[in-house]
């Protein structure tokens, strides 16, 4: 295997782990997530739709059904990680490192995926 394939699969697995961790917390630690959203000024009614969107995005990335759908899934993950970083940064809670890691993983998965799985 060459470096590009290894980077793609490793970053995609890490992206999946990060998103599943997030989805797990959204569903099973809802009160904690609700308080985080409230402290950042976000409405709490977007918690469940965001969790479902993350699951659907992962299905689109792993399923490789449609190039268009996969592009939108990566765009969603990109904007989610950027907005998460700035939300944590603006409230100064020190939790923005996870968003930076997610951002880097999304970029690596996206750009290497264009070469590995066109």
N, C-alpha and C positions, 0 to 999 in steps of 0.2 A: 504494500500500500504506500502511496506517496503522501507527502506532508499535507497536501490540500484535503485529501479524503479524511485523514485523521483529524485535522482541524475542524472540518465540517461536522463529522459525527460527534466528536467530543463537545464542541460548542452547542450543537443541537440537543444533546443529552443534558448538558448543563442548563440550557434554556428551558427545557422541559421540567427539570427538577426545580428550578426557581419558580416557574409558573405554577407547578403543582403545589409547591409549598405555599404560595400565595393563595391559590384556590382553596386549599385545605384550611388555611386560617380564615378565609372569608366565610366558609360554611360552618366550621366547627369552633372557631374562636371569635364569633361574631361580635360579642360585646367589646372585646379588646379592639378589634378593627373599627368598630363603630366609634369608639372614643378617639382613636387615631384620626379618623375622617373628620370628626367634629372639631378636634383641636387644630386641624389644618384648614378648616373652613369649607370642607366639601360636604355635599349632601349625602346622607347615609343611604338613601334609596338606590344609589348606584352600585352598592356593594355586590348584590347578587347578579345583576346584569353584567358587571365587570368580570365576575368569576366565570360566568357562562361564556362570555366573549373570549376569555383566555383559553378555556377548554376548546372552543370551536377553532380558535387560532392554531392551537397545537394540532388538532385534527387536520387542518388545512396544510400545515407545514409537513407533518409526517405522512399524510395521505398522498401528497403531490398530485391531487386530482386535477387542479387547474392552475396554470401559471398566474392568472389574474387573481384568483382567490388567495394563493400563497403570497403574492405581493402585498395584498391588503392585510393579511395576517401579520407579516413582518412590519408593515407600517404601523399597525396597532401596537405591537410590542415595542417598536421604536418610540412612539409617542408616549406610551405608558411609562417606559423607563425614564424618559426625559422629564416628564411631568412629575413622576415620583421623586426624582432627584431634586428638582426645584422646590417641591412641596416640603420635603424634609429639610432642605437647606434654608428655606425662608423661615421655618419655625424653629430652627436651630436645635433640633432634637438629637443630632449626631447619628441619625439612622440612614444617611444618604449613601453610605458605602455600598450597600446592597443594590441600590439603583444604578450605581456606576458599573458594578460588575455585570448586572443585567444588560446595561447598554452596550458594553464591550462584547458580551456574548452574542447579543442580537446582531451586531455588526459583523462579527466573525462568521456566524452561521449564515447570514444573508449573502455575504460576498463570496464565501467559499462554496456555498450551495449553488450559486450561479454557474460554477465551473463543474461541480460534481454531479448535480442533478438538474440539468437544463430544462 
